[in-house]
Amino acid sequence: MVIDMQNDYLWEQRKPQFSYDTKALTGNVNALIHEYDDAGCDVIYIRHLIQNLPTNRLLFGYSIAGTEGAELYSGLDVVSKYCFDKLFGDAFTNRYLLTLVKERGYDEVHLCGLDECGCVTATALGAAKRGINAKIISRGTATVFPGKKVEKAHQKLEAAKVRFI
C-alpha cells in the first residue's frame, strides 16, 4: 500500500514543511512497487484529500481535493487501478478500501509512503484494529517529524504488534 505519495508533498513547489528527499524516497517506493507487482501482489495507492473549502485552502493549502497538488506524484510509478481517497489519517476509514481488503482476503498489508509518523502509522494502527497484520517497509517511508514524535509513534506501533521490515 503506497500512502500519500502526492504532488503537494513531493514536487518542487511544495511547502517548506514537507522537506522529504523526493528523489531517494520516490526511487525506493518505485522499486518496491515493481518488486511487489512482479511478485503478483496488489499495489494499492492512497491519496489524502482535504475538502476543497475556502477555509481549508487558507488553513492547509495542500492536498486540496480537485487540485493538481492532491494528485499522485508525477514521478510515482502507477501499476494498478487501485487508488483510494481518504479524509482521515487511517486509510481503512475508506469503506471501499476495506471492502477490497475483505473481498481479496488480505490478512496482511505492507505499507510505504508518507508520513511515517502520520498517515502510515495511522493506517498501520487502523489495520491492526481491524485484525489485519501490518508491516511498515522502512526503506519506503520518510518523516519530517522530530525524534520524540518518531519514538512515540514507534511505541504505539510496537504495542499494536506492527513490525518494520
DSSP file (Angstrom, degrees, kcal/mol; ACC not computed):
  #  RESIDUE AA STRUCTURE BP1 BP2  ACC     N-H-->O    O-->H-N    N-H-->O    O-->H-N    TCO  KAPPA ALPHA  PHI   PSI    X-CA   Y-CA   Z-CA
    1    1 A M              0   0    0      0, 0.0   111,-2.3     0, 0.0     2,-0.7   0.000 360.0 360.0 360.0 124.4    0.0    0.0    0.0
    2    2 A V  E     -ab  45 112A   0     42,-3.5    44,-2.8   109,-0.2     2,-0.5  -0.882 360.0-156.0-103.4 113.0    1.5    3.3   -1.2
    3    3 A I  E     -ab  46 113A   0    109,-2.8   111,-2.9    -2,-0.7    44,-0.1  -0.806  55.0 -26.5-105.2 124.7    0.3    6.1    1.1
    4    4 A D        +     0   0    0     42,-1.7     2,-1.9    -2,-0.5    -1,-0.2   0.723  67.3 157.6  55.7  33.6    0.1    9.8    0.3
    5    5 A M        +     0   0    0     41,-0.5    68,-3.0    -3,-0.2     2,-0.3  -0.604  31.3 151.7 -84.5  78.3    2.8   10.0   -2.4
    6    6 A Q  B >>  -F   72   0B   0     -2,-1.9     3,-1.4    66,-0.3     4,-1.1  -0.731  60.7-110.1-117.1 158.5    1.2   13.1   -3.8
    7    7 A N  H >> S+     0   0    0     64,-2.5     4,-3.0    61,-0.3     3,-1.0   0.897 112.3  60.7 -51.5 -48.2    2.5   16.2   -5.6
    8    8 A D  H 34 S+     0   0    0     61,-2.9     7,-0.6     1,-0.3    -1,-0.3   0.730 111.8  39.4 -58.5 -22.5    1.9   18.6   -2.7
    9    9 A Y  H <4 S+     0   0    0     -3,-1.4    11,-0.4    60,-0.3    -1,-0.3   0.638 129.3  25.5 -97.9 -16.7    4.4   16.6   -0.6
   10   10 A L  H << S+     0   0    0     -4,-1.1    -2,-0.2    -3,-1.0    -3,-0.2   0.666  91.4  94.4-125.8 -23.2    7.0   15.8   -3.2
   11   11 A W  S >< S-     0   0    0     -4,-3.0     3,-1.6    -5,-0.2    11,-0.1  -0.227  83.4-102.9 -76.9 170.0    7.1   18.2   -6.1
   12   12 A E  T 3  S+     0   0    0      1,-0.3    -1,-0.1    10,-0.0    -4,-0.0   0.824 117.6  54.9 -61.9 -33.9    9.5   21.2   -6.2
   13   13 A Q  T 3  S+     0   0    0     -6,-0.1    -1,-0.3     2,-0.0    -2,-0.1   0.205  81.5 128.5 -88.6  18.5    6.8   23.8   -5.4
   14   14 A R  S <  S-     0   0    0     -3,-1.6    -5,-0.1     1,-0.1    -6,-0.1  -0.201  71.1 -86.6 -67.2 163.7    5.8   22.0   -2.1
   15   15 A K    >   -     0   0    0     -7,-0.6     3,-2.0     1,-0.1    -1,-0.1  -0.411  38.2-114.6 -68.6 148.2    5.6   23.9    1.2
   16   16 A P  T 3  S+     0   0    0      0, 0.0    -1,-0.1     0, 0.0     3,-0.1   0.776 111.3  70.3 -57.1 -27.6    8.9   24.0    3.1
   17   17 A Q  T 3  S+     0   0    0      1,-0.2     2,-1.1     2,-0.1    -8,-0.0   0.734  87.4  68.2 -63.9 -20.5    7.5   21.9    5.9
   18   18 A F    <   +     0   0    0     -3,-2.0     2,-0.5   -10,-0.1    -1,-0.2  -0.603  62.3 159.7 -99.1  72.7    7.5   18.9    3.5
   19   19 A S        +     0   0    0     -2,-1.1    -1,-0.1    -3,-0.1   124,-0.1  -0.154  16.0 150.0 -92.2  40.2   11.3   18.6    3.3
   20   20 A Y        -     0   0    0     -2,-0.5     2,-1.5   -11,-0.4     3,-0.2  -0.345  59.2-111.7 -69.7 153.1   11.3   15.0    2.1
   21   21 A D     >  -     0   0    0      1,-0.2     4,-2.8     2,-0.1     5,-0.3  -0.705  39.7-173.2 -83.1  88.4   14.2   13.7   -0.1
   22   22 A T  H  > S+     0   0    0     -2,-1.5     4,-2.8     1,-0.2     5,-0.3   0.885  75.4  50.0 -55.4 -47.1   11.9   13.3   -3.1
   23   23 A K  H  > S+     0   0    0      2,-0.2     4,-2.1     1,-0.2    -1,-0.2   0.942 115.9  40.5 -62.2 -49.3   14.4   11.6   -5.3
   24   24 A A  H  > S+     0   0    0      2,-0.2     4,-2.4     1,-0.2    -2,-0.2   0.937 118.6  46.1 -66.1 -47.1   15.5    9.0   -2.8
   25   25 A L  H  X S+     0   0    0     -4,-2.8     4,-2.9     1,-0.2     5,-0.2   0.939 114.3  46.9 -63.6 -47.0   12.1    8.3   -1.5
   26   26 A T  H  X S+     0   0    0     -4,-2.8     4,-2.9    -5,-0.3     5,-0.2   0.897 111.3  52.5 -63.2 -39.9   10.4    8.0   -4.9
   27   27 A G  H  X S+     0   0    0     -4,-2.1     4,-1.9    -5,-0.3    -1,-0.2   0.929 113.0  44.4 -59.8 -45.5   13.2    5.8   -6.1
   28   28 A N  H  X S+     0   0    0     -4,-2.4     4,-2.1     2,-0.2    -2,-0.2   0.921 115.2  47.2 -65.6 -44.5   12.8    3.4   -3.2
   29   29 A V  H  X S+     0   0    0     -4,-2.9     4,-2.8     1,-0.2    -2,-0.2   0.913 111.3  50.9 -66.4 -42.0    9.0    3.4   -3.4
   30   30 A N  H  X S+     0   0    0     -4,-2.9     4,-2.1    -5,-0.2    -1,-0.2   0.894 109.3  51.4 -62.3 -38.7    9.1    2.8   -7.2
   31   31 A A  H  X S+     0   0    0     -4,-1.9     4,-2.2    -5,-0.2    -1,-0.2   0.913 111.6  47.5 -62.9 -41.5   11.4   -0.1   -6.7
   32   32 A L  H  X S+     0   0    0     -4,-2.1     4,-2.8     2,-0.2     5,-0.3   0.907 107.8  55.8 -65.0 -41.9    9.0   -1.5   -4.1
   33   33 A I  H  X S+     0   0    0     -4,-2.8     4,-2.5     1,-0.2    -2,-0.2   0.933 112.8  41.4 -55.6 -47.8    6.1   -1.0   -6.4
   34   34 A H  H  X S+     0   0    0     -4,-2.1     4,-2.7     2,-0.2    -1,-0.2   0.867 112.6  54.4 -71.5 -35.9    7.7   -3.1   -9.1
   35   35 A E  H  X S+     0   0    0     -4,-2.2     4,-1.1    -5,-0.2    -2,-0.2   0.937 115.2  39.1 -61.3 -47.1    9.0   -5.7   -6.6
   36   36 A Y  H  <>S+     0   0    0     -4,-2.8     5,-2.5     2,-0.2    -2,-0.2   0.902 116.5  50.3 -71.7 -41.5    5.5   -6.3   -5.2
   37   37 A D  H ><5S+     0   0    0     -4,-2.5     3,-1.6    -5,-0.3    -2,-0.2   0.917 109.6  51.0 -62.8 -43.2    3.8   -6.1   -8.6
   38   38 A D  H 3<5S+     0   0    0     -4,-2.7    -1,-0.2     1,-0.3    -2,-0.2   0.791 106.3  56.2 -64.4 -27.6    6.3   -8.6  -10.2
   39   39 A A  T 3<5S-     0   0    0     -4,-1.1    -1,-0.3    -5,-0.2    -2,-0.2   0.421 122.8-106.6 -84.4   1.9    5.6  -10.9   -7.3
   40   40 A G  T < 5S+     0   0    0     -3,-1.6     2,-0.2     1,-0.3    -3,-0.2   0.615  73.0 141.0  85.3  12.7    1.8  -10.9   -8.1
   41   41 A C      < -     0   0    0     -5,-2.5    -1,-0.3    -6,-0.1     2,-0.3  -0.591  57.2-108.4 -86.5 149.3    0.8   -8.7   -5.2
   42   42 A D        -     0   0    0     -2,-0.2     2,-0.6    38,-0.0    -1,-0.1  -0.570  26.5-149.0 -71.5 138.1   -1.8   -6.0   -5.5
   43   43 A V        -     0   0    0     -2,-0.3     2,-0.4    36,-0.1    39,-0.4  -0.963  15.6-167.5-110.2 122.0   -0.4   -2.5   -5.3
   44   44 A I        -     0   0    0     -2,-0.6   -42,-3.5    37,-0.1     2,-0.4  -0.922   6.5-153.0-115.7 132.6   -2.8    0.0   -3.7
   45   45 A Y  E     -ac   2  83A   0     37,-2.8    39,-2.9    -2,-0.4     2,-0.4  -0.856   7.2-162.6-106.9 139.8   -2.4    3.7   -3.8
   46   46 A I  E     -ac   3  84A   0    -44,-2.8   -42,-1.7    -2,-0.4   -41,-0.5  -0.972   1.4-164.8-123.3 134.8   -3.9    6.0   -1.2
   47   47 A R  E     - c   0  85A   0     37,-2.6    39,-2.4    -2,-0.4     2,-0.6  -0.973  14.5-140.9-118.3 133.2   -4.4    9.8   -1.5
   48   48 A H  E     - c   0  86A   0     -2,-0.4     2,-0.4    37,-0.2    39,-0.2  -0.821  26.3-170.7 -88.9 124.1   -5.1   12.1    1.4
   49   49 A L        -     0   0    0     37,-2.9     2,-0.5    -2,-0.6    15,-0.2  -0.941  16.5-159.1-120.4 140.7   -7.7   14.7    0.5
   50   50 A I  B     -g   64   0C   0     13,-3.2    15,-2.8    -2,-0.4    37,-0.1  -0.963  40.9 -98.4-112.3 132.5   -8.8   17.8    2.3
   51   51 A Q        -     0   0    0     -2,-0.5     2,-1.9    13,-0.2     5,-0.1  -0.158  34.9-114.5 -53.9 140.9  -12.2   19.1    1.3
   52   52 A N        +     0   0    0     12,-0.1    -1,-0.2     4,-0.1    12,-0.0  -0.554  64.3 138.4 -82.4  80.7  -12.0   22.0   -1.2
   53   53 A L     >  -     0   0    0     -2,-1.9     4,-2.6     1,-0.1     5,-0.3  -0.908  64.6-114.8-121.4 150.6  -13.4   24.7    1.0
   54   54 A P  H  > S+     0   0    0      0, 0.0     4,-1.9     0, 0.0     5,-0.2   0.892 117.0  50.4 -52.9 -42.4  -12.2   28.3    1.3
   55   55 A T  H  > S+     0   0    0      1,-0.2     4,-3.2     2,-0.2     5,-0.3   0.901 111.5  47.7 -64.9 -39.7  -11.2   27.8    5.0
   56   56 A N  H  >>S+     0   0    0      2,-0.2     4,-2.7    -3,-0.2     5,-1.6   0.884 109.4  52.8 -68.7 -38.2   -9.2   24.6    4.2
   57   57 A R  H  <5S+     0   0    0     -4,-2.6    -1,-0.2     3,-0.2    -2,-0.2   0.889 116.6  40.8 -62.5 -37.1   -7.4   26.3    1.2
   58   58 A L  H  <5S+     0   0    0     -4,-1.9    -2,-0.2    -5,-0.3    -1,-0.2   0.933 121.8  38.8 -75.5 -48.2   -6.4   29.0    3.6
   59   59 A L  H  <5S+     0   0    0     -4,-3.2    -3,-0.2    -5,-0.2    -2,-0.2   0.896 136.1  12.9 -72.1 -42.3   -5.6   26.9    6.7
   60   60 A F  T  <5 -     0   0    0     -4,-2.7    -3,-0.2    -5,-0.3    -2,-0.1   0.884  67.7-171.7-102.8 -61.5   -3.9   24.0    4.9
   61   61 A G      < +     0   0    0     -5,-1.6     2,-0.3     1,-0.2    -4,-0.1   0.600  59.5  82.9  76.4  10.9   -3.2   24.8    1.3
   62   62 A Y  S    S+     0   0    0     -6,-0.3    -1,-0.2     1,-0.1     3,-0.1  -0.974  83.2  19.5-143.3 157.5   -2.2   21.3    0.4
   63   63 A S  S    S+     0   0    0     -2,-0.3   -13,-3.2     1,-0.2     2,-0.5   0.771  76.2 168.9  55.3  30.0   -3.9   18.0   -0.6
   64   64 A I  B >   -g   50   0C   0    -15,-0.2     3,-1.9     1,-0.1     6,-0.4  -0.612  41.9-106.6 -77.5 123.7   -7.0   20.1   -1.5
   65   65 A A  T 3  S+     0   0    0    -15,-2.8    -1,-0.1    -2,-0.5     3,-0.1  -0.166 102.0  20.7 -51.3 135.4   -9.5   17.9   -3.4
   66   66 A G  T 3  S+     0   0    0      1,-0.3    -1,-0.3     2,-0.1     2,-0.3   0.442  98.6 114.1  85.9   0.8   -9.6   18.6   -7.1
   67   67 A T  S X  S-     0   0    0     -3,-1.9     3,-0.9     1,-0.1     4,-0.4  -0.687  75.9-119.9-103.1 159.2   -6.2   20.3   -7.3
   68   68 A E  G >  S+     0   0    0     -2,-0.3     3,-1.2     1,-0.2   -61,-0.3   0.847 112.4  62.5 -62.0 -33.8   -3.1   19.1   -9.1
   69   69 A G  G 3  S+     0   0    0      1,-0.3   -61,-2.9   -62,-0.2   -60,-0.3   0.774  97.7  56.1 -63.8 -26.8   -1.2   19.0   -5.8
   70   70 A A  G <  S+     0   0    0     -3,-0.9    -1,-0.3    -6,-0.4    -2,-0.2   0.588  89.0  99.0 -82.2 -10.5   -3.6   16.4   -4.5
   71   71 A E  S <  S-     0   0    0     -3,-1.2   -64,-2.5    -4,-0.4   -63,-0.3  -0.320  92.3 -81.4 -73.5 159.0   -2.9   14.0   -7.4
   72   72 A L  B     -F    6   0B   0    -66,-0.2   -66,-0.3     1,-0.1    -1,-0.1  -0.316  65.1 -85.1 -56.1 143.1   -0.4   11.1   -7.1
   73   73 A Y    >   -     0   0    0    -68,-3.0     3,-2.1     1,-0.2    -1,-0.1  -0.240  33.3-129.6 -56.3 135.2    3.2   12.4   -7.5
   74   74 A S  T 3  S+     0   0    0      1,-0.3    -1,-0.2    -3,-0.1    -2,-0.1   0.725 106.9  55.6 -62.9 -22.3    4.1   12.6  -11.2
   75   75 A G  T 3  S+     0   0    0      2,-0.1     2,-0.4   -68,-0.0    -1,-0.3   0.411  86.0 103.6 -89.4   2.4    7.3   10.7  -10.6
   76   76 A L  S <  S-     0   0    0     -3,-2.1     2,-0.5   -71,-0.1   -49,-0.1  -0.688  73.7-126.3 -87.3 134.4    5.5    7.7   -9.0
   77   77 A D        -     0   0    0     -2,-0.4     2,-0.6   -51,-0.2    -2,-0.1  -0.694  21.2-158.3 -81.0 124.9    5.0    4.6  -11.0
   78   78 A V        +     0   0    0     -2,-0.5     3,-0.0     1,-0.1   -48,-0.0  -0.922  23.3 162.2-108.1 118.3    1.4    3.6  -11.1
   79   79 A V        +     0   0    0     -2,-0.6     2,-0.3     3,-0.1    -1,-0.1   0.349  57.2  43.5-118.5   2.5    0.9   -0.1  -11.9
   80   80 A S  S    S-     0   0    0      2,-0.1   -35,-0.0   -38,-0.1   -38,-0.0  -0.942  70.3-124.5-145.4 167.4   -2.7   -0.8  -10.8
   81   81 A K  S    S+     0   0    0     -2,-0.3     2,-1.1    -3,-0.0   -37,-0.1   0.494  77.2 110.3 -87.2  -5.3   -6.2    0.7  -10.9
   82   82 A Y        +     0   0    0    -39,-0.4   -37,-2.8     2,-0.0     2,-0.4  -0.611  35.7 145.4 -80.5 101.5   -6.5    0.5   -7.1
   83   83 A C  E     -c   45   0A   0     -2,-1.1     2,-0.4   -39,-0.2   -37,-0.2  -0.977  21.7-176.0-138.2 122.4   -6.4    4.1   -5.9
   84   84 A F  E     -c   46   0A   0    -39,-2.9   -37,-2.6    -2,-0.4     2,-0.3  -0.923  15.3-140.6-123.8 144.3   -8.5    5.2   -2.8
   85   85 A D  E     -c   47   0A   0     -2,-0.4     2,-0.3   -39,-0.2   -37,-0.2  -0.753  16.6-168.1-100.9 149.3   -9.0    8.6   -1.3
   86   86 A K  E     -c   48   0A   0    -39,-2.4   -37,-2.9    -2,-0.3     5,-0.1  -0.978  23.0-164.0-135.7 150.6   -9.2    9.2    2.5
   87   87 A L  S    S+     0   0    0     -2,-0.3     2,-0.2   -39,-0.2   -36,-0.1   0.511  81.3  48.5-104.5 -11.0  -10.2   12.2    4.5
   88   88 A F  S    S-     0   0    0      2,-0.3     5,-0.1     1,-0.1   -39,-0.1  -0.759  94.6-101.7-124.2 169.2   -8.6   10.9    7.7
   89   89 A G  S    S+     0   0    0     -2,-0.2     2,-0.7   -41,-0.1    34,-0.3   0.879 102.7  75.8 -59.9 -41.1   -5.1    9.6    8.5
   90   90 A D    >   -     0   0    0     32,-0.2     3,-1.9     1,-0.2    -2,-0.3  -0.639  67.8-157.9 -79.3 113.2   -6.2    5.9    8.6
   91   91 A A  G >  S+     0   0    0     -2,-0.7     3,-1.9    28,-0.4     6,-0.2   0.773  87.6  72.1 -61.5 -25.3   -6.7    4.7    5.0
   92   92 A F  G 3  S+     0   0    0      1,-0.3    -1,-0.3     5,-0.1     6,-0.1   0.483  75.6  79.4 -74.2   0.4   -9.0    2.0    6.3
   93   93 A T  G <  S+     0   0    0     -3,-1.9     2,-0.8    -5,-0.1    -1,-0.3   0.607  73.2  91.8 -76.4 -11.5  -11.7    4.6    7.1
   94   94 A N  S <> S-     0   0    0     -3,-1.9     4,-2.1     1,-0.2     3,-0.4  -0.762  70.8-155.8 -82.7 113.9  -12.4    4.4    3.3
   95   95 A R  H  > S+     0   0    0     -2,-0.8     4,-2.2     1,-0.2    -1,-0.2   0.785  90.2  57.6 -65.2 -27.5  -15.1    1.7    3.1
   96   96 A Y  H  > S+     0   0    0      2,-0.2     4,-2.2     1,-0.2    -1,-0.2   0.891 107.3  47.8 -70.3 -38.3  -14.2    0.9   -0.5
   97   97 A L  H  > S+     0   0    0     -3,-0.4     4,-2.6    -6,-0.2    -2,-0.2   0.933 111.7  50.2 -63.6 -45.6  -10.7    0.0    0.5
   98   98 A L  H  X S+     0   0    0     -4,-2.1     4,-2.1     1,-0.2    -2,-0.2   0.887 109.6  51.3 -61.0 -39.4  -12.0   -2.1    3.4
   99   99 A T  H  X S+     0   0    0     -4,-2.2     4,-3.1     2,-0.2     5,-0.2   0.924 109.7  49.5 -63.1 -45.2  -14.3   -3.9    1.0
  100  100 A L  H  X S+     0   0    0     -4,-2.2     4,-2.6     1,-0.2     6,-0.2   0.925 109.8  51.4 -59.3 -45.4  -11.5   -4.7   -1.4
  101  101 A V  H  X>S+     0   0    0     -4,-2.6     5,-2.0     1,-0.2     4,-0.6   0.906 114.4  43.2 -59.6 -43.1   -9.3   -6.0    1.5
  102  102 A K  H ><5S+     0   0    0     -4,-2.1     3,-0.6     3,-0.2    -2,-0.2   0.928 114.5  49.1 -69.4 -45.5  -12.1   -8.3    2.7
  103  103 A E  H 3<5S+     0   0    0     -4,-3.1    -2,-0.2     1,-0.2    -1,-0.2   0.877 114.6  44.8 -62.5 -38.0  -13.1   -9.4   -0.9
  104  104 A R  H 3<5S-     0   0    0     -4,-2.6    -1,-0.2    -5,-0.2    -2,-0.2   0.541 109.4-125.5 -85.7  -7.2   -9.4  -10.2   -1.7
  105  105 A G  T <<5 +     0   0    0     -3,-0.6    -3,-0.2    -4,-0.6     2,-0.2   0.809  39.8 178.5  71.0  31.4   -8.9  -11.9    1.6
  106  106 A Y      < +     0   0    0     -5,-2.0    -1,-0.2    -6,-0.2     3,-0.1  -0.464  17.3 173.4 -65.9 132.8   -5.9   -9.9    2.7
  107  107 A D  S    S+     0   0    0      1,-0.3    26,-2.1    -2,-0.2     2,-0.3   0.381  70.8  32.1-114.1  -1.8   -4.6  -10.9    6.1
  108  108 A E  E     - d   0 133A   0     24,-0.2     2,-0.4     2,-0.0    -1,-0.3  -0.987  62.5-165.0-152.9 142.8   -1.5   -8.7    5.9
  109  109 A V  E     - d   0 134A   0     24,-2.6    26,-2.3    -2,-0.3     2,-0.5  -0.976  10.9-148.2-128.2 145.6   -0.6   -5.4    4.3
  110  110 A H  E     - d   0 135A   0     -2,-0.4     2,-0.4    24,-0.2    26,-0.2  -0.954  21.9-156.1-111.9 131.0    2.8   -3.8    3.7
  111  111 A L  E     + d   0 136A   0     24,-3.0    26,-3.0    -2,-0.5     2,-0.3  -0.847  21.0 158.9-116.6 142.6    2.9    0.0    3.9
  112  112 A C  E     +b    2   0A   0   -111,-2.3  -109,-2.8    -2,-0.4     2,-0.4  -0.936  35.1  60.0-146.1 169.4    5.1    2.6    2.5
  113  113 A G  E    S+bd   3 141A   0     27,-3.1    29,-1.1    -2,-0.3     2,-0.3  -0.872  71.5  23.6 117.4-146.6    4.9    6.3    1.7
  114  114 A L  S    S+     0   0    0   -111,-2.9    29,-0.1    -2,-0.4    -2,-0.1  -0.828 101.3   0.3-124.3 154.1    4.2    9.4    3.8
  115  115 A D    > > -     0   0    0     27,-0.5     3,-1.9    -2,-0.3     5,-1.9   0.770  50.0-162.8 -91.9 142.2    4.5   10.3    6.5
  116  116 A E  I 3 >S+     0   0    0     26,-2.9     5,-0.5     1,-0.3    27,-0.2   0.863  99.3  39.3 -51.9 -39.6    5.9    7.5    8.8
  117  117 A C  I 3 5S+     0   0    0     25,-0.2    -1,-0.3     3,-0.1    26,-0.1   0.394 125.6  37.3 -93.5   3.3    4.6    9.4   11.9
  118  118 A G  I <>5S-     0   0    0     -3,-1.9     4,-2.5   -29,-0.0     5,-0.2   0.422 127.5  -2.3-115.3-106.3    1.4   10.5   10.3
  119  119 A C  I  >5S+     0   0    0      1,-0.2     4,-2.3     2,-0.2   -28,-0.4   0.768 127.4  57.5 -70.3 -27.6   -0.8    8.5    7.9
  120  120 A V  I  ><S+     0   0    0     -5,-1.9     4,-2.3     2,-0.2    -1,-0.2   0.951 112.8  41.5 -66.4 -46.9    1.5    5.5    7.6
  121  121 A T  H  ><S+     0   0    0     -6,-0.7     4,-2.7    -5,-0.5     5,-0.2   0.929 114.8  51.4 -63.8 -45.0    1.3    5.0   11.4
  122  122 A A  H  X S+     0   0    0     -4,-2.5     4,-2.0     1,-0.2   -32,-0.2   0.892 112.5  46.0 -60.3 -40.4   -2.5    5.8   11.4
  123  123 A T  H  X S+     0   0    0     -4,-2.3     4,-2.4   -34,-0.3    -1,-0.2   0.889 111.5  51.2 -70.7 -39.7   -3.1    3.2    8.7
  124  124 A A  H  X S+     0   0    0     -4,-2.3     4,-2.4     2,-0.2    -2,-0.2   0.926 113.2  45.4 -62.2 -44.3   -1.0    0.6   10.3
  125  125 A L  H  X S+     0   0    0     -4,-2.7     4,-2.3     1,-0.2    -2,-0.2   0.870 111.4  53.5 -66.8 -36.1   -2.9    1.1   13.6
  126  126 A G  H  X S+     0   0    0     -4,-2.0     4,-1.1    -5,-0.2    -2,-0.2   0.886 109.0  48.8 -64.3 -39.5   -6.2    1.0   11.7
  127  127 A A  H ><>S+     0   0    0     -4,-2.4     5,-2.7     2,-0.2     3,-0.7   0.950 111.4  49.0 -63.5 -49.2   -5.2   -2.3   10.1
  128  128 A A  H ><5S+     0   0    0     -4,-2.4     3,-1.7     1,-0.3    -2,-0.2   0.892 107.5  55.3 -58.6 -41.1   -4.3   -3.8   13.5
  129  129 A K  H 3<5S+     0   0    0     -4,-2.3    -1,-0.3     1,-0.3    -2,-0.2   0.801 109.1  48.4 -61.3 -29.4   -7.5   -2.6   15.0
  130  130 A R  T <<5S-     0   0    0     -4,-1.1    -1,-0.3    -3,-0.7    -2,-0.2   0.264 123.9-102.2 -97.0  10.8   -9.4   -4.4   12.2
  131  131 A G  T < 5S+     0   0    0     -3,-1.7     2,-0.5     1,-0.3    -3,-0.2   0.689  80.3 130.9  79.5  19.0   -7.4   -7.7   12.7
  132  132 A I      < -     0   0    0     -5,-2.7    -1,-0.3    -6,-0.2   -24,-0.2  -0.917  59.0-124.7-106.3 125.6   -5.2   -7.2    9.7
  133  133 A N  E     -d  108   0A   0    -26,-2.1   -24,-2.6    -2,-0.5     2,-0.4  -0.465  30.3-162.7 -66.2 137.0   -1.4   -7.6   10.2
  134  134 A A  E     -d  109   0A   0    -26,-0.2    29,-1.3    27,-0.2     2,-0.4  -0.978  12.7-175.1-127.0 138.2    0.5   -4.6    9.1
  135  135 A K  E     -de 110 163A   0    -26,-2.3   -24,-3.0    -2,-0.4     2,-0.5  -0.995  16.7-143.0-129.4 137.7    4.2   -4.2    8.3
  136  136 A I  E     -de 111 164A   0     27,-2.8    29,-2.9    -2,-0.4     2,-1.0  -0.878  13.5-137.1-102.7 127.8    5.9   -0.9    7.5
  137  137 A I  E >   -     0   0A   0    -26,-3.0     3,-1.9    -2,-0.5   -24,-0.2  -0.735  14.2-158.6 -87.4 104.5    8.6   -1.0    4.9
  138  138 A S  E >  S+     0   0A   0     -2,-1.0     3,-1.6     1,-0.3    -1,-0.2   0.860  87.2  53.5 -53.8 -45.2   11.4    1.2    6.4
  139  139 A R  E 3  S+     0   0A   0      1,-0.3    -1,-0.3    -3,-0.1  -111,-0.1   0.605 108.8  52.3 -71.6  -7.9   13.2    2.0    3.1
  140  140 A G  E <  S+     0   0A   0     -3,-1.9   -27,-3.1   -29,-0.2     2,-0.3   0.178 101.0  71.3-111.5  16.8    9.9    3.2    1.6
  141  141 A T  E <   -d  113   0A   0     -3,-1.6     2,-0.3   -29,-0.2   -27,-0.2  -0.879  52.1-178.9-128.2 162.8    8.9    5.6    4.3
  142  142 A A        -     0   0    0    -29,-1.1   -26,-2.9    -2,-0.3   -27,-0.5  -0.975   7.0-159.4-151.9 161.2   10.0    9.0    5.4
  143  143 A T        -     0   0    0     -2,-0.3   -29,-0.0   -28,-0.2    -2,-0.0  -0.991  19.6-162.2-143.3 152.9    9.1   11.6    8.1
  144  144 A V        +     0   0    0     -2,-0.3    -1,-0.1     2,-0.1  -125,-0.0   0.310  64.8 107.4-108.6   2.9    9.6   15.2    8.7
  145  145 A F  S    S-     0   0    0      1,-0.1    -2,-0.1     2,-0.1   -29,-0.0  -0.469  74.8-102.1 -85.6 155.0    8.8   14.9   12.4
  146  146 A P    >>  -     0   0    0      0, 0.0     4,-1.8     0, 0.0     3,-0.8  -0.229  38.4 -96.9 -72.5 164.7   11.4   15.2   15.2
  147  147 A G  H 3> S+     0   0    0      1,-0.2     4,-2.8     2,-0.2     5,-0.2   0.798 119.0  58.6 -51.8 -39.8   12.8   12.2   17.1
  148  148 A K  H 3> S+     0   0    0      1,-0.2     4,-2.2     2,-0.2    -1,-0.2   0.906 108.2  46.1 -61.3 -41.6   10.4   12.4   20.1
  149  149 A K  H <> S+     0   0    0     -3,-0.8     4,-2.5     2,-0.2    -1,-0.2   0.886 112.2  51.3 -68.2 -38.1    7.4   12.0   17.8
  150  150 A V  H  X S+     0   0    0     -4,-1.8     4,-2.6     2,-0.2    -2,-0.2   0.933 110.2  49.6 -61.9 -46.3    9.1    9.2   15.9
  151  151 A E  H  X S+     0   0    0     -4,-2.8     4,-1.9     1,-0.2    -2,-0.2   0.908 111.6  48.2 -60.3 -43.8    9.8    7.4   19.2
  152  152 A K  H  X S+     0   0    0     -4,-2.2     4,-2.0     2,-0.2    -1,-0.2   0.907 111.8  49.4 -64.7 -42.7    6.2    7.9   20.4
  153  153 A A  H  X S+     0   0    0     -4,-2.5     4,-2.4     1,-0.2    -2,-0.2   0.913 109.9  51.7 -62.8 -42.8    4.8    6.5   17.1
  154  154 A H  H  X S+     0   0    0     -4,-2.6     4,-2.7     1,-0.2    -1,-0.2   0.865 107.2  53.3 -63.7 -36.3    7.1    3.5   17.3
  155  155 A Q  H  X S+     0   0    0     -4,-1.9     4,-2.3     2,-0.2    -1,-0.2   0.920 110.2  47.2 -64.3 -43.2    5.9    2.7   20.8
  156  156 A K  H  X S+     0   0    0     -4,-2.0     4,-1.4     2,-0.2    -2,-0.2   0.914 113.6  48.3 -62.7 -42.8    2.3    2.8   19.6
  157  157 A L  H  <>S+     0   0    0     -4,-2.4     5,-2.9     1,-0.2    -2,-0.2   0.915 110.8  50.1 -65.1 -43.1    3.1    0.6   16.6
  158  158 A E  H ><5S+     0   0    0     -4,-2.7     3,-1.5     1,-0.2    -1,-0.2   0.905 108.3  53.0 -62.0 -41.9    5.0   -1.9   18.8
  159  159 A A  H 3<5S+     0   0    0     -4,-2.3    -1,-0.2     1,-0.3    -2,-0.2   0.822 110.1  48.5 -62.5 -31.1    2.1   -2.1   21.2
  160  160 A A  T 3<5S-     0   0    0     -4,-1.4    -1,-0.3    -3,-0.2    -2,-0.2   0.359 118.3-114.3 -90.2   4.9   -0.2   -2.9   18.3
  161  161 A K  T < 5 +     0   0    0     -3,-1.5     2,-0.5     1,-0.3   -27,-0.2   0.784  62.4 153.7  66.1  29.8    2.3   -5.6   17.0
  162  162 A V      < -     0   0    0     -5,-2.9     2,-0.3    -6,-0.1    -1,-0.3  -0.785  28.5-155.1 -87.0 130.8    3.1   -3.6   13.9
  163  163 A R  E     -e  135   0A   0    -29,-1.3   -27,-2.8    -2,-0.5     2,-0.4  -0.744  11.7-132.1-108.6 154.5    6.5   -4.5   12.6
  164  164 A F  E      e  136   0A   0     -2,-0.3   -27,-0.2   -29,-0.2   -29,-0.0  -0.876 360.0 360.0 -99.8 136.4    9.1   -2.7   10.5
  165  165 A I              0   0    0    -29,-2.9   -28,-0.2    -2,-0.4    -1,-0.1   0.332 360.0 360.0-125.2 360.0   10.6   -4.6    7.6
